[in-house]
Structures are given as C-alpha cells and as structure tokens.
Amino acid sequence: MANAASGFAVDDDCKLKFLELKAKRTYRFIVFKIEEEQKQVIVEKLGEPAESYENFTASLPADECRYAVYDFDFVTEENCQKSRIFFIAWSPDTSRVRSKMIYASSKDRFKRELDGIQVELQATDPTEIGLDVIKSRAS
C-alpha cells in the first residue's frame, strides 16, 4: 500500500521485525532505509539485544537520512526496570535535500505502521540523539 504523499510502500519485514523487537525483545534497535528504486521502506540493520547505544548511533550514516527504532532500558528513581521504544527520524544536515524531503513526507505514515512507539525524536546531528537526550526523554 503506497503512501499517497511520497509513493513509498512499507515492506512487511519492517512491521514484522518491529513486532519482534516490541513483543519478544529480539533486537535492541532497527535501522530502516527508504529504497528509492523499489519505492519502499526496508530494514537496513538489526541490532542484537546485547549491542550498546554507541553501536546504534554508529550504524546511522553521517550524511544520509534513516528511520530507526531503539528499545531503551532504564531504571527509574524508584528502582524499577523499564523500557521505552524510541522512533528516531535521522536527517543529518549534510544529507541531500531530496532525501530529507522524502523522509520528512513519509515519516508519519511509516510511524503509524509501527504500533507501540512511545517517544519520537527528530535529529539532524549526533548531539540530538546523545545518550543524555535519550535518558531525559525516557523518564
């Protein structure tokens, strides 16, 4: 089912892998890429549960847009173990204008396909998705 605004379909694998992250915690993170030739959003990288936040941020290209989902574990002030699922729209300043426009126009529809997102972040450089930002947005 293509998005009228941008014409991109969401590959079923995207939804399937997201459900596995959400329900079974099979992955720590998922990086999604818009494949312009195939006119669809695909899974580019899956992060194993043991991978760190640094592994996640390192998997985002420095000059290309991506969508990503990150399952963040933290401990509350009451000492409760919790997790939040973050949706990150990665759109670095150095990426192509066309790419930024495509990702921006497709974001809301793609995000709707992933039921269970708790926090959304829009980032144009690594400081906007630093671990301190994630921690402050999680609680």
Steps between C-alpha positions, in 0.01 A plus 500: 500500500684808376495830684318759290730780613828333414404179317697270731373167625606350832655158463324239718838408645514845665180434693599142579843594639345786700248259657787266591686791664187611687357165610799266520786749538686314226685819399639806678448722196391504137621741233263553206590638159286632216594309188417753227524257205271245666279781635483348848633519853723204585693371803865600461649379828393303806679549831542201727357532855851527650607788276562838662353840425836591344462206257160641409615858436801369304263317265334826391677639190660843547356648180184302419150501651358196681217400729592300805336334797691453825389300802645692796525330840531714811445496874262754653568698817276245678744232380257349250632344180322655200541539129384750241483451126643803322428592139785707359475695177865548406546781249857635514564851368751356252248268329349583161202737499293254294571226753398725792176587323417135426568390857307794646194440281494125569571508874150525646357223287796272569478570873129408498595156366707438813249471782658546841740792459522693826742785431587675175822688431594707197877530461728686260830435678634247754462735799120492455496126562767486767446252783425790736214614271361145486519467879324832559222418249450146635389594850 
